[in-house]
Amino acid sequence: DEAAAYSKKYNVIVVLFIDEFHKMAEISPSLMESLKPRLEKSALHGFRLIAATTFQEYNENIAKNRALDQRFLQIKLSELPKQAVIHILRNRAKQNGVEDLLDEGILEDIYAESKSILISNAQPRASIDILNSMIGDTVKREWMKDGKLKKEFYTSAELGFPTEKVICRPLLKKIIRRTHGIDIDNEVDVTDVISALKTRLYNQDNAIEVAIHGLEMAAQGFSELDRPKFSFLSSGPTGCGKTEMAKIISETMRIPLKRFDMSRYSNPKDAGAFADDLFNAIWATPNAYLLLDEVEKSSTEAMNILLQVLDDARLADSVNPDRVASFSGTIINLTTNLGSEVYQNMAKHQSADAEADIALVYKSLTESTNSKFNSAVLGRIDTIIPFH
């Protein structure tokens, strides 16, 4: 009513913007009912209403009221592209007086890491949150002068960073490790991993070589942002060292090991529980070493949950779809006892460094009467590692 009166008095079209519009519905459903006739006649009374909310909140609080829903023209805003986000970050840095403290390429690094870790948060918010934390860590002291906030910033030397600019990748690494428990650079000497594997795994030189090659490729940044860091299937008889390899790699690389006994999900009805358990594990530890033990004992439905994880490195919470766990920092290791007949029938596998015939292993896995594997799942993992 006030907007209509203002419009009439000053001969202007009034635009009302209401942020968090869904909260009006949560506070007072009757208020929303009284709003409907006013929206219907808003054009005649010289005012327009722009309301902002999220997809989930709109579906829960607005869409169910069909009469109210029909009075709005929906405009769905997508995430901003990378260059737009970088421009916003640079402006944010300028507003905070730290533009001269930015190390070369750091804004691109912030964007890449936020896309990888904070996939539940849209851009540019995810990147801005990280930049704000980094700026906060650089403030040495602040005070008010002439009504304006003044700040003094630490130098790189004071914070112990080997860079000229203080807002740098070492600071980004520190922030993400503190807030998310993730080491984005995973600074581990690969020779330590090789030494540990060869010391603790007996007669598995070929398996070790294949695993190390995959880990090196991931460490050098060859894995895609929308795929797990490294995914592979360990295949071989019981007791040959498949699970031990997972323990050695996770310990040596200092990556938390999340182990799933897939026999717990043998019933097709358990697929939902598997999805929930998987989500909760990676939501809490985004850079985990994910060990899915004896996958042949799970149901096909549970295995199919892995399709989107291996494809897009993401899995939504069944309770709150807006919460999405990122698997882009994980190593995913499936193990199976299927295919062991390949080793029994091929004499060359008696040698520790003999290369296994992957085509035969693949055929054995897909054609076995007890197999839960299909070409879709196997086609999405990076490699199969046969154990002697």
PyMOL commands that set and color helices and strands:
alter all, ss='L'
color gray80, all
select helices_A, chain A and resi 2-10+22-27+29-40+55-61+66-69+82-95+99-101+106-117+125-138+156-159+169-180+190-200+205-219+242-252+262-265+268-284+295-297+300-312+340-345+347-350+358-367+375-378
alter helices_A, ss='H'
color red, helices_A
select strands_A, chain A and resi 14-18+47-51+139-145+148-153+230-235+257-261+289-293+314-316+324-326+331-336+383-386
alter strands_A, ss='S'
color yellow, strands_A
deselect
rebuild
show_as cartoon
